[in-house]
Amino acid sequence: MKIDSYRFGEIVINGKRYSHDVMVFPACVTRWWRKTGHEVAVADLNEIIAAGPEILIIGTGAYGAVRILPETESFVASKGIKLIAVPSQQACERYNELRSKHQVAAAFHLTC
C-alpha cells in the first residue's frame, strides 16, 4: 500500500479515496472505528496488533487532536511494536518512508 495524498478529511491510498478514518495493512485498507472519537484505547487497535507489525503509525489528525491513552502506549510496547504517533500528514510521510523496509501498519484520523 502506498499513500498517494492526504488532506483534511481525505486520504488517497493506491489511487482510492477514503473520507473516513482508516487502518492500513500491507494488503488492505479497512475502516477504523474508535470507542471514543479522539482517544485511542487498546481495543481500538486489536485488529492491527493481531497483524503483528514491527511498527505502528498513528495519524492523530490534521491538528493532532487524537490522544493515545497511556495504557495503549504501554500495551503496544509490551507487544514489541514501535509506536509512532504524529499528526496525520507526518504520519503519511513516515508510512511511505518505512513501508518498504519494515512490517508497518497504520491508523489514520482524517479530520481534526
C-alpha positions as CSV (number, residue, x, y, z in Angstrom):
1,M,0.0,0.0,0.0
2,K,1.2,3.5,-0.8
3,I,-0.3,6.7,0.4
4,D,-0.7,9.0,-2.5
5,S,-2.0,12.0,-0.7
6,Y,-3.6,13.3,2.5
7,R,-5.6,16.4,3.2
8,F,-8.2,17.3,5.9
9,G,-10.9,14.7,5.7
10,E,-9.5,12.7,2.8
11,I,-6.7,10.2,2.2
12,V,-5.8,8.5,-1.1
13,I,-4.2,5.1,-0.9
14,N,-3.2,3.2,-4.1
15,G,-5.4,5.6,-6.1
16,K,-8.5,5.0,-4.0
17,R,-10.0,7.9,-2.0
18,Y,-11.3,7.5,1.6
19,S,-13.2,10.1,3.6
20,H,-13.4,8.1,6.8
21,D,-10.7,7.1,9.3
22,V,-8.8,4.1,8.1
23,M,-6.4,1.3,9.1
24,V,-3.7,0.4,6.6
25,F,-2.2,-3.0,6.4
26,P,0.3,-4.3,3.8
27,A,-2.5,-5.9,1.8
28,C,-5.7,-4.0,2.6
29,V,-7.3,-0.8,4.0
30,T,-10.2,-1.0,6.4
31,R,-12.4,1.4,8.3
32,W,-11.1,2.5,11.7
33,W,-13.7,2.9,14.5
34,R,-12.7,4.1,17.9
35,K,-14.7,3.7,21.1
36,T,-14.2,7.4,21.9
37,G,-13.6,9.7,18.9
38,H,-10.4,11.5,20.0
39,E,-8.8,8.8,22.1
40,V,-7.1,5.6,21.1
41,A,-7.7,2.7,23.5
42,V,-6.2,-0.8,23.4
43,A,-9.5,-2.2,22.0
44,D,-9.3,0.3,19.1
45,L,-6.1,-1.4,17.9
46,N,-7.0,-5.1,18.3
47,E,-7.0,-5.7,14.6
48,I,-3.7,-4.0,14.0
49,I,-2.0,-5.7,17.0
50,A,-3.2,-9.1,15.7
51,A,-1.4,-8.4,12.4
52,G,1.9,-8.2,14.3
53,P,3.6,-5.2,12.7
54,E,7.1,-4.1,13.7
55,I,5.9,-0.5,13.6
56,L,2.5,1.0,14.2
57,I,2.0,4.5,12.9
58,I,-1.0,6.5,14.2
59,G,-2.0,9.7,12.4
60,T,-3.5,11.8,15.1
61,G,-5.5,14.1,12.8
62,A,-4.7,17.2,10.9
63,Y,-4.1,19.2,14.1
64,G,-3.1,16.2,16.3
65,A,-6.4,16.1,18.2
66,V,-6.3,12.4,18.8
67,R,-4.7,11.3,22.1
68,I,-3.1,7.9,22.6
69,L,-4.0,6.7,26.1
70,P,-1.0,5.8,28.3
71,E,-2.2,2.2,28.8
72,T,-2.5,1.9,25.0
73,E,1.1,3.1,24.6
74,S,2.2,0.6,27.3
75,F,0.3,-2.3,25.7
76,V,1.7,-1.6,22.2
77,A,5.2,-1.5,23.7
78,S,4.6,-4.8,25.6
79,K,4.0,-6.5,22.2
80,G,7.4,-5.3,20.9
81,I,5.8,-2.9,18.4
82,K,7.3,0.5,17.9
83,L,4.7,3.3,18.1
84,I,4.9,6.5,16.1
85,A,2.0,8.9,16.8
86,V,2.2,12.2,14.9
87,P,-0.3,14.5,13.0
88,S,-1.7,12.7,10.0
89,Q,0.3,14.5,7.3
90,Q,3.6,13.5,9.0
91,A,2.2,10.0,9.7
92,C,1.5,9.5,5.9
93,E,5.1,10.6,5.1
94,R,6.6,8.3,7.8
95,Y,4.4,5.4,6.5
96,N,5.6,5.8,2.9
97,E,9.3,6.1,4.1
98,L,9.1,2.9,6.2
99,R,6.7,0.7,4.4
100,S,9.3,-1.0,2.1
101,K,11.9,-1.5,4.9
102,H,9.7,-2.8,7.7
103,Q,6.4,-4.5,8.5
104,V,4.3,-1.4,9.0
105,A,0.6,-0.9,9.9
106,A,-1.1,2.4,10.3
107,A,-4.3,4.0,11.6
108,F,-5.3,7.5,10.4
109,H,-7.7,10.0,11.8
110,L,-8.5,12.2,8.8
111,T,-10.0,15.3,10.4
112,C,-9.2,17.4,13.5
